[in-house]
Amino acid sequence: MTRANPSIRRQLLWMTLLVLIVINGFVAWSANLYANRAARLSYDRLLLGSVLQIAENINSLDGNIVIDLPRSAFETLAMAPSDRAFYSIIGPDQHVLSGYTDLPDIPFDDLDQVRDQGGQITPFFYNGVYRGEEVRFLGVNKQLIDSNSSSDIYIVVGQTLSARQELAKETNWFVLRFVMLFFAVTLLLLMFGIWRVLRPLQRLRKAIDERSALELKPLILPVPKEITPLVNAINRSNTQLNSTLERLKRFTSEAAHQIRTPLAGLSSQAQNALDEKDETQRQQQLSHIVECSNLLRETVNQLLNQATLAHRFQSQPLKSISLDRLTKEVCRDLVVWALQKGVEIEYSGKVEVEIDGDDFALKQMIRNIIENAVNYSSRQSVVEVSLHVEHGKSRDEVVLRVKDQGIGVSDEEKQHIFERFYRSPNSQQPGTGIGLAIAKEVAEHHHASFRLRDNTPRGLIVEVVFPPVEVTAS
């Protein structure tokens, strides 16, 4: 079973949900801490206000402690109607002077450490359990001074936690409702944002779906800059595909035209040979059939080579090869064939050149150039092949040069000899007119260029100029 392709929208939604859950979870946790702290501080201030009012109304008179409990102190604690309050006033000998006598675990040592300094009472808060309920206690130490003596008393006031817990829950619930509303609104906005962000991809998909299978024009759509490389890649792919299809169409048309003519000639010559009674005429007609067959074979081979090269240009990566070694191999392969035509091939290169290229294509280019030079050379002549470096003003160039001693090419014809199927009207040699066209395509694929010059005293010089490469003198 094939695994379903992941959805960008679904992944963005999941990531959005995860981020929102983490953020809102943290906010809810922080809100709970804040609500509990705010409730504790609020009711601790009530306890402190009550204790300070009680402390202000406790005095020492002639060695006796006078306690006048203010009603307002308990009214302050009564602001939390659901809670109960407890108090105890304890003398220097830890004897309860007023209030509840069984308050638990009064921390006298801690209260002594925070005794008032300079008349300032320092409160000490602590929690405890009293009569089965959790209670928040506040204790202070007050020093009573009169003319004869001084003494310390302890004031402890406690309050149950119901009201502060209710306040914390109410505050926390208010914040939680806000967090949930924020979560919902943010999620909706982010979903809308994701939809807006992905709209260009939908438009791109729709534009591609609506195009004909034969329409390979560039896509022109207003898309964000992040999607622009994707559109550019699609356009480049369409351009390459269109170029391939155009070459295939041109190749098919030209191949059909070029093959149809020799086939028609073969058919005509064969029919004439069948009907001819004169043996001499029949032999001539058979010779023409052989010539047409050879031309047809050469044409088919060149067309197949061209198709192979077109495929390699699209599919084969360039690799480092030795251009001088490749040139020598081609010269060795053609030397016997050239000698049969009465032409010598001479290689005089003295440099070692490494280039990035396709060895099959470069061999085909060099072979076509040399074969063309041999075909148009007179007997007992020499075709000179050389590889050298030309030092220019701005850069050095590697030049592959092929000199022949043939009939040469006029300046007007030099503009056309690289055209496919072009044949010089003055040429007496059979040929297809494809070889140099293929050589030019190979050169352009390797970023090289051709130069044509007249040889002295006669003939043509064909030069292939390669861009700067690594060269070693041999």
N, C-alpha and C positions, 0 to 999 in steps of 0.2 A: 504494500500500500504506500502511496506517495504521501508525504507530509504536506499539509496545507501551508501555503506561503503566509508568513506573518503579515498582519495588517498594521500599517503605520498608525492609522487612526486608533486602533485598539491599543497599541503599545503606548501611544501618547495619553490615552484615557487612563490606562492602568498607572502610568507614571504620575499623572496628575492626581489620581485618587490617592496613591501612596504618599505623595508630597503633602496633599491636603490633610490626610489622616494624621501624619506625623506632626505637622504644624498645629492643627487644631487639637490634637491630643496634648501637645505641650502647653498650648494656651489653656485648655481645660484644667490640666494639672496645676499650672501657675495660678489660675483663677481660684481653685480650691485652696491653695496655700494662702492667697491674698484674703479670701473670704474669712478663713479661720483666724488669720492674724488681725484683720480689721475688727472682727467680733470680739476677739480677746482684748485688744487694746481699748475698745469702746467700754466694755464692762469693767475692765481693770481701772479705768479712770473713775467710774462710778464708785468702785470699792475704795479707791484712794481718796476721793472726795469725802466719803462717809467717815473713813478713818481719821482724816485731818480734822473734820468737824468734832469728832469725839475727843481727839487729842487736845484740841483747843479748850475744851471744857473740863479738863482734869488739871487740878492745881494742888499745891502743897501749902497748908496753913498751920503754922505752929507745930510742924512735924506730923500733921495729919493730912491724909490724902482726901481731897474733896472731889467727888465725881458728880457732874451735872450733865446727864446725857441729853443732847439736843434732839428734838423730834425731827428736825430737818435731815439729820444723818440717816435715819431709817426711811424717811420719805424718798431720799435719793435712791436707796436700795429697792424701794417699792416700785421704781420705774420699770422693773422687770417683774410683772405680776405673776408670771408662771414659776418664779424661783422663790426659794426660801433662804432667809439670811440668818446667820449665827454670829455671835460676838462674845468676846471674853476680855475682861480687863484684869490683868494679873499684877500683883504687887511684887516688891523686891524679893521676897522669900518664895516666889512662885506660887503664892496663895491667890486664888481667884477672888477678886474684890467685887466683881459684878459680871453677870452674864452666864454663859454655859460653862459648867465645870468639867465637862467630859470631852472637850475638843481634842482631837487626836494629834499626837506627835508634833507638839509645838516646838519649833527649832530655836530654843533659847540661845544656843551658841552662835547661830547665824545672826540672830537679832542683836546680840551683843556686838558683833563685828561691824554691823551697819548702824550703830547707835548714832544719834544726831550729832552733827559737828557744827558748832557755832550757831545752834538754834535751828538748824535745818534737819528735818526728819527724813531719813532715807527708808523707803518702803522695801519690803522683802516679800515676793510672791512665791507661793508654792501650792501644789495640788495635794489633796488627800481625800480619803473616803470617810464619810461620817453618816451614821444611821443608814447605811446601804446606798448612799448616793455619792457621786463624785462631786467634790466641792473645791472651789477656787478660794484660797485663803490669802489674806494680806496681813502681815505683821509688821509692827514698828516698835522701836524702843524709844521712850521719851524719858529724859532726865528732869526730875522735879527738884528745884532749888529754892530754899527759903533762907531766912536769916540764920537759922540754927543748924540746918542739915540739908543733905541732898540725897535723893533716892531715884532708882530706875523702876519704871513700870513698863509693862508690855501690853499692847493693844493688838488683838487679833480679831479680824472680821472675815467671815466666809460667806460664800453665796454659791448655790447650786448652779449647774451649767446649762439648764434647759434653754433659757432665753438666748444665750450667746450661740448655742448650737442651732437654734431656729434661725437666728440672724445669719449665721454662716451658710446654712442651707439655702435660705432665701437669696442671699447674695450670689451664691454659687449657681443656683438655678437660673437666676437672671443672666449671669454670664454665659451659662451653657446654652440658653436659648439664643443669645446673640451669636455664640460660636456656631450653632447649628444653622442659623440663618446665614451667617457669613459663609459657611461651608456650602450650603445650597446655591447661594448667589454666585460664589466664586466658581463652583463647578459648572454652572450654566454658562457663565462668561467664558470660562476656559474651553468648554465644548464649542461655543460659538467661535472662539478664536481659532481652535483647531480646524473647524470647518472652513473658516476664512483662509487659513494658511494652506489647507490642502486643495482649495478650489482651483488654483493654477494647474495642479496635477490632473484634476478632473477635466479642465478645459483642454489640456494637452492630450489626454486620452481620447476625448471626444473629437478633437481636430484630426488625430491620427486615424480614428475609426471611420470618419467621414471621407477620408481621402481614398481615391481610387488606387488599386494595386499598382497601376502604371504611373501614378503621379509621384514624382520624386523631387519636386521643387522644395526649396528650403522652407521650413516652418517659420512663420513670423508671428509670434505671440507675445503679448506683454506679460512676462513672468518675473518673479523675484530673482535677484542676482544669484541666489543659491541654486535655483533651478536652471539658470542660463547655461552652465556647463553641460547639463543633460540635453538641453535643446541643441546646443552646438554639436554635441557628440552625435545626436540623431541626424542633424543636417550633414555632418561630415560623412556619416555612414550612407545617407541617401545620395550624396554627391559621388562617393566612390562606386556605389551600386549603379547609379545612372551612367557613370563613365564606363563601367564594365559592360552594361547593357548596350551602350552606344558602340563600343568596340566590337561586341559580339554581333550587333546588327550590321555594322560596316563590314566586319570580317565575312559574315554569311553572304552578304550581297556581293562583295568583291570575289569571294571564292567561287560562288555560283557563276559569276560572269567569266572569270578566268578559266574555270574548268569546262564550261560549256563550249567555248571556242575551240580548244584542241580536240574535244570529243566530237564536235561536229566535223572538224577536219579529218579525224581518224575515220569516222563513219564514211565520209565522202571518198577519201582515198581508198579505203578498203572496198567500197562498192565499185569504184573505177577499176581497181586491180582485178576484181572478179570478172568484169565485163571486157577487159582489155585482151586483145588477141595477140598484139605485138609483144614479144618476150622482152625486148629492150625497154619499152614503155612500162611494162609491168614491173620490171626491176626498179625503175625510177620511182614508180608509185609506192612500191614496198619500202624503198629507202625513205620516202616522205613519211610513210606510216611510222617507221622507226624513229625518225626525228620528232614527229608529233608525240609519240609515246614517251620519249626521253624528256621533252619539254613538259608534258603533262606530269610525269613523275617528279621532275624538279619543282614544278609549281605546287603540287600536293605536298611535297616535303617542306617547302618554304612556308606554306600556309600552316602546316602542322607545327612547324617550329615556332611560328608567330603565335599560334594559340597556346603552345606550351609556355612560351616566354610570358605571355599575358597572365597566365595562371600563376607562374612563379613570382611575378612582380607583386601579386596580391597575397600570396601565401608564404613565400620563403623569406626568412630574415637574412640580412646581409651578414657576411662573416669575413674575417680577415683572410686574404689570399695574396699570393705572390704574383703580381702582374707580369714580371719578367719571365717567371717560370711558365705561366700560362701562354705567353706569346711564343716562347721557344717550342712548347708542345704543339701548338697549331702549325708553326712553320715546319716542324718535323713531319706532322701528319700530311701536309700538302706538298712536300718537296717532290715526291715521286710523281704525283699527279701533274705538277707543274712541268717536270722534266719531259713527260710524255707530250706536252704541248710545246716543247722547245724553249721553256722559260726557266731560269734559275731563281731560287729564293735565297736571299742573303740576309742573315740577321746580324746586326752590329751593335746591339745594346750593351752598355757597360755599367748599368746601374741596377740595383736590387730595390724593387718598389713593393711595399705592402699597402694594400688598399682594402676598404670594406666593400665587398661586392658579391655578386652571384657568379660563381665560376662557370656554370653552364651558359649563362647569358653572355658573359664576356668572351667566352670561347666562340660563341656563335657570331658575335660582332666582329672579332678579329678575323675569323674564317671568311665571313662575307666580304670584308674589305680586301683581303688578300686575293680571294678568288676573283673578285671583280677586277683587280689590278692585273692578274694573270690572264684573264679572258681578253682583256683589251690591249695586252702587250704583244708586240711582234715577236716572231721566232728569233732565237739567239739573243734575247735581251735578258735583263736582270731586274727583278723586283726587290728593292731594298727595304728591309724592315728594321726599324731602330726604335730604341726606347731611351730617352735622355731627359735631362732637366734643363729648362730654360730659366735663367735668372732675370726676373723682371724688376721694375722700379719698386713696386709695392709688395710683390710676393713671387716665390718660385713656383713653376708649374711643371708637371710631368707630362711629357708629350710622346704619344705613340705615333710614329710617322711611317707611312707606306708610300714609296716612290715607284712609279712604273714608267716605262718608256713606250707607251702606246700612242694612240692618236690624239690624246688630250681631250679636254672639254672646253667649249667656248664659255665666255663669261655669262652669256644668256642662259646656257644650259646648266651652269653651276647652281642656279636658283631652283632647279627642278629635279636634280638627280636623286634627291632624298625623298621625292614623292613616291607613294606606292604605285607600282605598275607603270612607272614612267620609263619609256624607252626612247633613246635618242634616234631621231630620224636618219642620222648618218651611220648608225651602228649596223654592222654586218654580222654581228655575233648573236647567236640565239641566247635568250635569257628570259627571266620572269619579271624583272623590274621590281622585285620585292627585297632583295638582299640588303641594299643600302638603306631602305626604309626601316628594316628591322634593326640594322646597326644603329641608326639614329635613335630609335626607341630605347635600345639598351644603353646608349650613351646618356640620354636624358635621365634614365632611371638611376644612373650613377653620378648625376650632376656634372657630367662632362659635356664638352661641346666639340663641334667639327670645324676645321678650317681647311679650305681648298686653295691650292696654289698651283701655278703652272710649273712644270719641271723644265729644266734646260738640258739639251736643246728641244726636247719634246716630251710629252707625257703629262702626268698629273701627280701631284703630291697631296695625299689625304692625311690630315693630322687630327688626332683625337687628344684634346687638352683636358687633363684631369685636374681637379682642385688639389691644393697642397696636401701631400701625404708624406709618410715616412720613407726616406730614400737613403740607400747605402751604396757607396761606390764599390764596384766589384773589381 
